[in-house]
Amino acid sequence: MKALRYTKRLVAFDSTSHKSNRMISKYLEMKLTKHGFVVEKIKYKDSNGVSKVNLVAKKGSGHGGLAYFCHSDVVPAKKWFTEKFGAFEPTVGKERLYGRGSCDMKGSIGCMLAAAQEFSWDDLKQPLFFICTADEEVGFHGARAVVEESKTYREMVSHGTKAIIGEPTSLEVVHAHKGSYEIVAKSKGKAAHSSTREGLNANLAMIPFLAEMKAIHDETETGPEYKNSLFQPSTVSWNIGIKDDAQALNITAASSKCTVYLRPMPEVDLEPLFERVLKCGAEQGLKVRINKWGEPFYAEPDSEFIQQTLKLANRPKAKTVSYGTDGGMLTEIADKIVFGPGSIDQAHTHNEWISLEQLKLGTEMYAKMIRHWCCQ
């Protein structure tokens, strides 16, 4: 199976987000070029100075067509379920392919590579696009760079290209997902022996802020204005994290940090909550920033595009998911879905895997969609 061979090769690249994705991008560029794609590269360096590469490829001429979006980075695999093989040593067993990224989302990439090569340039009456981004797992930075810099992406937007974000959905058609925001609040103190008056515990200013974050958390869990019944769970998942740098029980903390990770949903206005966050932070003398990484994604489930896609996928209705994707950055593309092989239940796990059946079906489904959107 071509999709399996491609996926095994992709899993073998350790493309964890904090590392450069140059080698896996070079491999993908080689394969795309071999099968008739013209590749545009969007390069940048992340906040740690690590080189990253986005690929924006096009096969065929004309306007419109279909675009497939994926990402090459994976989450870390510090703990793996067996010592027989590592997380980046793709291994088949029990009709599954094991390995970090096999499900999220190198299996999907393998399926699209296998499907795309079934069609020659002459077969395509409308173009097929293949976009592979970096840093999806850590803030959608690659997708942001593509949106801001890619000429090929501008072409897609201008000509109404349909889009598939190939994240794992068990080949269900997904028309909406939550976004991804982060709040970071920092308090500064002074380290000293706690028996003296020389220090200033940074947590003292942070405690009232934490109390307000807890109050907001409780409101988002119960207030109907912060819920959307399309999703499960139906809340923004206001998740609070805290830490300080105190070196011992008898040393005052010189700094304290609170993070809040939340998942905004369509039709839910969070601005009043953000105003409270900023106001409380200012009152306590904290430095607060709000990082809006990815917006919530929503496409009308009754649209012609989604209804046709449901027919192709042989699914009764479109669904929603509670995770985020690069789709939150693709706001200028009207017709888009999330659709890919593998289950999100297997993504990011200590024994991540994708079934061989999903690889087979994923290839068939992507080929069917290319045929429908690009060859008629």
Kinemage of the C-alpha trace (Angstrom):
@kinemage 1
@onewidth
@group {chain A} dominant
@subgroup {mainchain}
@vectorlist {calphas} color= white
{ca met a 1} P 0.000 0.000 0.000
{ca lys a 2} L 1.524 3.301 -1.118
{ca ala a 3} L -0.042 5.289 1.709
{ca leu a 4} L 1.530 2.951 4.258
{ca arg a 5} L 4.965 3.231 2.665
{ca tyr a 6} L 4.746 7.017 2.599
{ca thr a 7} L 3.520 7.200 6.185
{ca lys a 8} L 6.295 4.952 7.484
{ca arg a 9} L 8.870 7.132 5.774
{ca leu a 10} L 7.307 10.301 7.219
{ca val a 11} L 7.081 8.908 10.764
{ca ala a 12} L 10.813 8.135 10.630
{ca phe a 13} L 11.538 11.871 10.585
{ca asp a 14} L 11.722 13.289 14.106
{ca ser a 15} L 9.835 16.478 13.308
{ca thr a 16} L 8.929 17.430 16.878
{ca ser a 17} L 7.835 21.068 16.893
{ca his a 18} L 10.890 22.446 18.713
{ca lys a 19} L 13.168 21.014 16.015
{ca ser a 20} L 13.635 22.116 12.416
{ca asn a 21} L 11.347 20.466 9.863
{ca arg a 22} L 13.763 21.024 6.975
{ca met a 23} L 14.504 17.341 6.345
{ca ile a 24} L 10.890 16.163 6.230
{ca ser a 25} L 10.042 19.183 4.073
{ca lys a 26} L 12.873 18.295 1.693
{ca tyr a 27} L 11.475 14.762 1.383
{ca leu a 28} L 7.952 16.040 0.741
{ca glu a 29} L 9.190 18.586 -1.788
{ca met a 30} L 10.999 15.810 -3.652
{ca lys a 31} L 7.884 13.630 -3.765
{ca leu a 32} L 5.583 16.477 -4.764
{ca thr a 33} L 7.923 17.610 -7.532
{ca lys a 34} L 8.263 14.042 -8.798
{ca his a 35} L 4.496 13.811 -9.168
{ca gly a 36} L 4.017 17.064 -11.059
{ca phe a 37} L 3.599 19.731 -8.379
{ca val a 38} L 5.229 23.136 -8.564
{ca val a 39} L 6.406 23.967 -5.033
{ca glu a 40} L 6.597 27.365 -3.338
{ca lys a 41} L 8.570 27.444 -0.080
{ca ile a 42} L 7.778 29.848 2.753
{ca lys a 43} L 10.642 29.866 5.261
{ca tyr a 44} L 10.992 31.488 8.661
{ca lys a 45} L 12.727 31.092 12.001
{ca asp a 46} L 10.718 30.412 15.114
{ca ser a 47} L 11.062 32.319 18.396
{ca asn a 48} L 14.074 30.166 19.307
{ca gly a 49} L 15.833 30.804 16.004
{ca val a 50} L 15.048 27.343 14.588
{ca ser a 51} L 14.573 27.198 10.807
{ca lys a 52} L 11.118 26.155 9.611
{ca val a 53} L 9.760 25.449 6.125
{ca asn a 54} L 6.209 25.578 4.755
{ca leu a 55} L 5.420 24.011 1.390
{ca val a 56} L 2.683 25.421 -0.853
{ca ala a 57} L 2.422 23.244 -3.955
{ca lys a 58} L 0.202 23.304 -7.039
{ca lys a 59} L -0.504 20.705 -9.692
{ca gly a 60} L -2.580 21.523 -12.767
{ca ser a 61} L -3.810 24.753 -14.292
{ca gly a 62} L -7.001 26.767 -14.181
{ca his a 63} L -8.819 28.212 -11.215
{ca gly a 64} L -10.626 26.871 -8.150
{ca gly a 65} L -9.993 23.202 -7.585
{ca leu a 66} L -9.145 21.592 -4.269
{ca ala a 67} L -6.540 22.382 -1.598
{ca tyr a 68} L -5.274 19.904 0.985
{ca phe a 69} L -3.790 21.357 4.193
{ca cys a 70} L -1.554 19.404 6.572
{ca his a 71} L 1.288 19.964 9.030
{ca ser a 72} L 4.651 18.234 9.330
{ca asp a 73} L 5.352 18.817 13.037
{ca val a 74} L 4.449 16.426 15.836
{ca val a 75} L 4.211 16.612 19.619
{ca pro a 76} L 7.073 15.242 21.755
{ca ala a 77} L 7.344 11.529 22.544
{ca lys a 78} L 9.245 11.563 25.837
{ca lys a 79} L 7.561 8.361 26.994
{ca trp a 80} L 6.839 5.527 24.586
{ca phe a 81} L 4.858 2.402 25.367
{ca thr a 82} L 7.499 -0.170 24.455
{ca glu a 83} L 11.266 -0.643 24.412
{ca lys a 84} L 11.083 -2.889 21.340
{ca phe a 85} L 11.004 0.131 19.027
{ca gly a 86} L 11.052 3.884 19.421
{ca ala a 87} L 8.470 6.536 18.666
{ca phe a 88} L 10.209 7.399 15.387
{ca glu a 89} L 10.707 3.794 14.314
{ca pro a 90} L 7.469 3.069 12.419
{ca thr a 91} L 6.267 -0.442 13.199
{ca val a 92} L 3.304 -2.430 11.894
{ca gly a 93} L 1.427 -4.811 14.178
{ca lys a 94} L -2.169 -5.854 14.772
{ca glu a 95} L -3.207 -4.135 11.510
{ca arg a 96} L -1.922 -0.838 12.862
{ca leu a 97} L 1.014 1.429 12.145
{ca tyr a 98} L 2.605 2.645 15.377
{ca gly a 99} L 4.746 5.773 15.660
{ca arg a 100} L 4.652 9.403 16.719
{ca gly a 101} L 2.652 11.324 14.130
{ca ser a 102} L 1.210 8.213 12.483
{ca cys a 103} L -2.280 9.474 13.302
{ca asp a 104} L -1.649 13.202 13.725
{ca met a 105} L -1.099 13.641 10.893
{ca lys a 106} L 1.458 11.827 8.791
{ca gly a 107} L -1.007 9.074 7.946
{ca ser a 108} L -3.216 11.684 6.331
{ca ile a 109} L -0.250 13.086 4.390
{ca gly a 110} L 0.611 9.596 3.176
{ca cys a 111} L -2.953 9.106 1.960
{ca met a 112} L -2.970 12.374 0.021
{ca leu a 113} L 0.444 11.692 -1.531
{ca ala a 114} L -0.801 8.299 -2.684
{ca ala a 115} L -4.083 9.734 -3.985
{ca ala a 116} L -2.504 12.715 -5.743
{ca gln a 117} L -0.160 10.593 -7.828
{ca glu a 118} L -3.133 8.784 -9.359
{ca phe a 119} L -3.867 11.921 -11.390
{ca ser a 120} L -1.697 13.283 -14.167
{ca trp a 121} L -1.495 16.957 -15.069
{ca asp a 122} L -3.763 16.238 -18.062
{ca asp a 123} L -6.391 14.649 -15.811
{ca leu a 124} L -6.833 17.866 -13.832
{ca lys a 125} L -9.258 20.425 -15.236
{ca gln a 126} L -8.895 22.470 -12.041
{ca pro a 127} L -5.760 22.621 -9.896
{ca leu a 128} L -4.865 20.502 -6.887
{ca phe a 129} L -2.987 22.261 -4.074
{ca phe a 130} L -0.932 20.630 -1.331
{ca ile a 131} L -0.007 22.835 1.642
{ca cys a 132} L 2.182 21.519 4.459
{ca thr a 133} L 2.874 23.845 7.388
{ca ala a 134} L 5.225 23.916 10.364
{ca asp a 135} L 4.401 24.580 14.024
{ca glu a 136} L 0.716 23.658 13.940
{ca glu a 137} L 1.083 21.966 17.314
{ca val a 138} L 2.543 25.058 18.994
{ca gly a 139} L 0.472 27.975 17.765
{ca phe a 140} L -0.230 27.649 14.000
{ca his a 141} L 2.800 29.807 13.155
{ca gly a 142} L 3.422 28.086 9.845
{ca ala a 143} L -0.140 28.580 8.645
{ca arg a 144} L 0.078 32.233 9.645
{ca ala a 145} L 3.223 32.626 7.514
{ca val a 146} L 1.506 30.978 4.546
{ca val a 147} L -1.511 33.278 4.831
{ca glu a 148} L 0.702 36.361 5.052
{ca glu a 149} L 3.374 35.515 2.473
{ca ser a 150} L 2.307 32.861 -0.049
{ca lys a 151} L 1.377 33.982 -3.570
{ca thr a 152} L -0.127 30.576 -4.234
{ca tyr a 153} L -2.374 30.935 -1.199
{ca arg a 154} L -3.559 34.319 -2.514
{ca glu a 155} L -4.508 32.527 -5.728
{ca met a 156} L -6.601 30.025 -3.792
{ca val a 157} L -8.427 32.798 -1.952
{ca ser a 158} L -9.070 34.795 -5.117
{ca his a 159} L -10.423 31.860 -7.114
{ca gly a 160} L -12.645 30.161 -4.549
{ca thr a 161} L -10.607 26.995 -4.036
{ca lys a 162} L -12.257 24.349 -1.836
{ca ala a 163} L -10.187 23.182 1.130
{ca ile a 164} L -9.689 20.024 3.163
{ca ile a 165} L -7.771 20.222 6.444
{ca gly a 166} L -6.615 16.625 6.739
{ca glu a 167} L -6.591 16.216 10.537
{ca pro a 168} L -7.832 12.890 11.969
{ca thr a 169} L -11.637 12.732 11.991
{ca ser a 170} L -12.123 8.999 11.307
{ca leu a 171} L -13.172 10.205 7.841
{ca glu a 172} L -16.163 12.040 9.247
{ca val a 173} L -16.912 15.434 7.673
{ca val a 174} L -16.269 18.183 10.240
{ca his a 175} L -17.719 21.655 9.676
{ca ala a 176} L -16.671 23.414 12.907
{ca his a 177} L -14.052 23.340 15.612
{ca lys a 178} L -12.947 25.411 18.580
{ca gly a 179} L -10.172 27.996 18.514
{ca ser a 180} L -7.040 28.277 20.613
{ca tyr a 181} L -6.193 31.218 22.887
{ca glu a 182} L -3.611 31.643 25.642
{ca ile a 183} L -3.501 34.141 28.499
{ca val a 184} L -0.140 34.691 30.209
{ca ala a 185} L 0.159 36.732 33.422
{ca lys a 186} L 3.475 37.359 35.172
{ca ser a 187} L 4.236 38.760 38.614
{ca lys a 188} L 7.676 39.984 39.654
{ca gly a 189} L 9.059 39.801 43.191
{ca lys a 190} L 12.455 39.486 44.872
{ca ala a 191} L 14.114 36.322 46.158
{ca ala a 192} L 15.411 36.326 49.740
{ca his a 193} L 15.311 34.242 52.895
{ca ser a 194} L 11.692 34.140 54.006
{ca ser a 195} L 12.666 34.839 57.633
{ca thr a 196} L 13.702 38.376 56.673
{ca arg a 197} L 11.982 41.430 55.187
{ca glu a 198} L 14.427 41.540 52.278
{ca gly a 199} L 12.310 39.596 49.813
{ca leu a 200} L 9.015 40.078 48.016
{ca asn a 201} L 6.968 37.001 47.234
{ca ala a 202} L 5.671 37.332 43.659
{ca asn a 203} L 2.769 35.023 44.500
{ca leu a 204} L 1.169 37.657 46.751
{ca ala a 205} L 0.129 39.734 43.737
{ca met a 206} L -0.758 36.609 41.767
{ca ile a 207} L -3.209 35.189 44.329
{ca pro a 208} L -5.999 37.762 43.711
{ca phe a 209} L -5.530 37.281 39.964
{ca leu a 210} L -5.896 33.519 40.381
{ca ala a 211} L -9.081 34.073 42.345
{ca glu a 212} L -10.507 36.068 39.431
{ca met a 213} L -9.427 33.376 36.961
{ca lys a 214} L -11.209 30.792 39.107
{ca ala a 215} L -14.339 32.957 39.170
{ca ile a 216} L -14.261 33.281 35.377
{ca his a 217} L -13.697 29.536 35.048
{ca asp a 218} L -16.821 28.839 37.092
{ca glu a 219} L -18.873 31.304 35.058
{ca thr a 220} L -17.803 29.747 31.751
{ca glu a 221} L -18.841 26.343 33.058
{ca thr a 222} L -22.337 27.464 34.037
{ca gly a 223} L -23.259 30.614 32.094
{ca pro a 224} L -25.341 29.906 28.967
{ca glu a 225} L -23.762 32.876 27.165
{ca tyr a 226} L -20.416 31.054 27.206
{ca lys a 227} L -21.695 27.753 25.842
{ca asn a 228} L -22.307 26.356 22.378
{ca ser a 229} L -24.356 23.157 22.235
{ca leu a 230} L -22.798 22.153 18.908
{ca phe a 231} L -19.690 21.046 20.807
{ca gln a 232} L -18.882 18.439 23.441
{ca pro a 233} L -17.863 19.679 25.895
{ca ser a 234} L -19.993 22.748 25.224
{ca thr a 235} L -17.706 25.114 27.183
{ca val a 236} L -14.551 27.103 26.373
{ca ser a 237} L -12.468 24.821 28.639
{ca trp a 238} L -10.885 27.601 30.725
{ca asn a 239} L -7.795 25.678 31.875
{ca ile a 240} L -5.614 27.382 34.533
{ca gly a 241} L -1.923 26.662 35.093
{ca ile a 242} L 0.409 28.182 37.733
{ca lys a 243} L 4.081 28.034 38.660
{ca asp a 244} L 6.758 30.073 40.435
{ca asp a 245} L 10.536 29.990 40.645
{ca ala a 246} L 10.959 29.567 44.411
{ca gln a 247} L 14.082 27.443 44.951
{ca ala a 248} L 13.128 26.248 48.428
{ca leu a 249} L 10.343 26.500 50.992
{ca asn a 250} L 12.190 29.267 52.822
{ca ile a 251} L 12.960 31.437 49.769
{ca thr a 252} L 10.493 34.020 48.500
{ca ala a 253} L 9.493 33.571 44.875
{ca ala a 254} L 11.099 36.138 42.550
{ca ser a 255} L 8.567 35.439 39.810
{ca ser a 256} L 5.177 33.836 39.407
{ca lys a 257} L 3.346 32.894 36.256
{ca cys a 258} L -0.254 32.021 35.480
{ca thr a 259} L -1.355 30.626 32.134
{ca val a 260} L -4.901 30.114 30.957
{ca tyr a 261} L -5.517 28.003 27.872
{ca leu a 262} L -8.995 28.273 26.442
{ca arg a 263} L -10.872 27.144 23.372
{ca pro a 264} L -13.213 29.832 21.998
{ca met a 265} L -16.260 28.735 20.020
{ca pro a 266} L -18.282 30.316 17.220
{ca glu a 267} L -21.025 32.680 18.403
{ca val a 268} L -19.495 33.052 21.894
{ca asp a 269} L -18.295 36.554 22.806
{ca leu a 270} L -15.288 36.371 25.133
{ca glu a 271} L -14.299 40.048 25.006
{ca pro a 272} L -16.027 40.891 28.326
{ca leu a 273} L -13.954 38.163 29.993
{ca phe a 274} L -10.732 39.450 28.442
{ca glu a 275} L -11.525 42.943 29.730
{ca arg a 276} L -11.840 41.498 33.238
{ca val a 277} L -8.537 39.654 32.853
{ca leu a 278} L -6.698 42.791 31.793
{ca lys a 279} L -8.359 44.933 34.465
{ca cys a 280} L -7.500 42.512 37.263
{ca gly a 281} L -3.951 42.165 36.001
{ca ala a 282} L -3.473 45.932 35.961
{ca glu a 283} L -4.880 46.259 39.484
{ca gln a 284} L -2.343 43.724 40.780
{ca gly a 285} L 0.583 45.144 38.821
{ca leu a 286} L 0.941 42.082 36.606
{ca lys a 287} L 2.144 41.889 33.025
{ca val a 288} L -0.655 40.257 31.039
{ca arg a 289} L -0.841 39.308 27.387
{ca ile a 290} L -3.510 37.475 25.415
{ca asn a 291} L -2.309 35.328 22.513
{ca lys a 292} L -5.044 34.543 20.018
{ca trp a 293} L -3.359 31.629 18.254
{ca gly a 294} L -6.228 30.237 16.206
{ca glu a 295} L -9.777 31.410 15.676
{ca pro a 296} L -12.753 29.071 15.935
{ca phe a 297} L -13.652 27.485 12.625
{ca tyr a 298} L -17.189 27.296 11.294
{ca ala a 299} L -18.662 26.431 7.907
{ca glu a 300} L -22.378 26.336 7.277
{ca pro a 301} L -23.328 22.615 7.328
{ca asp a 302} L -26.102 23.155 4.781
{ca ser a 303} L -23.759 24.740 2.241
{ca glu a 304} L -23.513 23.181 -1.197
{ca phe a 305} L -19.853 22.278 -0.669
{ca ile a 306} L -20.441 20.404 2.580
{ca gln a 307} L -23.540 18.663 1.291
{ca gln a 308} L -21.643 17.456 -1.773
{ca thr a 309} L -18.744 16.357 0.421
{ca leu a 310} L -21.094 14.408 2.686
{ca lys a 311} L -22.447 12.622 -0.367
{ca leu a 312} L -18.938 11.733 -1.543
{ca ala a 313} L -17.984 10.518 1.942
{ca asn a 314} L -21.264 8.641 2.374
{ca arg a 315} L -21.954 10.376 5.669
{ca pro a 316} L -25.416 11.510 6.886
{ca lys a 317} L -24.401 14.826 8.475
{ca ala a 318} L -21.423 17.031 9.269
{ca lys a 319} L -19.989 17.030 12.786
{ca thr a 320} L -17.992 19.279 15.105
{ca val a 321} L -14.790 18.649 17.089
{ca ser a 322} L -13.369 20.358 20.157
{ca tyr a 323} L -9.727 20.557 19.073
{ca gly a 324} L -8.213 23.227 16.836
{ca thr a 325} L -6.494 23.089 13.438
{ca asp a 326} L -4.787 25.331 10.897
{ca gly a 327} L -8.334 25.921 9.654
{ca gly a 328} L -8.653 28.679 12.238
{ca met a 329} L -6.074 30.665 10.247
{ca leu a 330} L -7.770 30.111 6.883
{ca thr a 331} L -10.591 32.576 7.413
{ca glu a 332} L -10.462 33.869 3.824
{ca ile a 333} L -11.333 30.470 2.349
{ca ala a 334} L -15.098 30.125 2.437
{ca asp a 335} L -15.530 26.445 1.546
{ca lys a 336} L -13.540 24.214 3.871
{ca ile a 337} L -13.877 21.117 6.017
{ca val a 338} L -11.750 19.057 8.369
{ca phe a 339} L -11.534 15.516 7.030
{ca gly a 340} L -8.880 12.860 7.485
{ca pro a 341} L -8.083 9.263 8.409
{ca gly a 342} L -7.386 8.138 11.953
{ca ser a 343} L -9.081 8.939 15.240
{ca ile a 344} L -8.215 11.907 17.445
{ca asp a 345} L -8.376 9.410 20.330
{ca gln a 346} L -5.050 7.979 19.141
{ca ala a 347} L -3.353 11.346 18.525
{ca his a 348} L -0.672 12.507 21.023
{ca thr a 349} L -0.839 9.232 22.956
{ca his a 350} L 2.096 7.204 24.306
{ca asn a 351} L 1.316 4.472 21.728
{ca glu a 352} L 0.050 6.581 18.832
{ca trp a 353} L -1.184 4.521 15.884
{ca ile a 354} L -3.362 4.542 12.805
{ca ser a 355} L -5.147 1.505 11.414
{ca leu a 356} L -4.123 0.164 8.016
{ca glu a 357} L -7.801 0.196 7.085
{ca gln a 358} L -7.982 3.943 7.682
{ca leu a 359} L -4.943 4.461 5.449
{ca lys a 360} L -6.629 2.480 2.696
{ca leu a 361} L -9.960 4.248 3.051
{ca gly a 362} L -8.307 7.654 3.412
{ca thr a 363} L -6.498 7.224 0.113
{ca glu a 364} L -9.720 6.161 -1.602
{ca met a 365} L -11.650 9.113 -0.181
{ca tyr a 366} L -9.017 11.692 -1.107
{ca ala a 367} L -8.851 10.276 -4.636
{ca lys a 368} L -12.629 10.503 -4.897
{ca met a 369} L -12.576 14.147 -3.803
{ca ile a 370} L -9.762 15.053 -6.193
{ca arg a 371} L -11.712 13.442 -9.013
{ca his a 372} L -14.869 15.361 -8.119
{ca trp a 373} L -13.373 18.807 -7.478
{ca cys a 374} L -10.513 18.803 -9.971
{ca cys a 375} L -11.401 16.511 -12.868
{ca gln a 376} L -14.936 17.419 -13.895
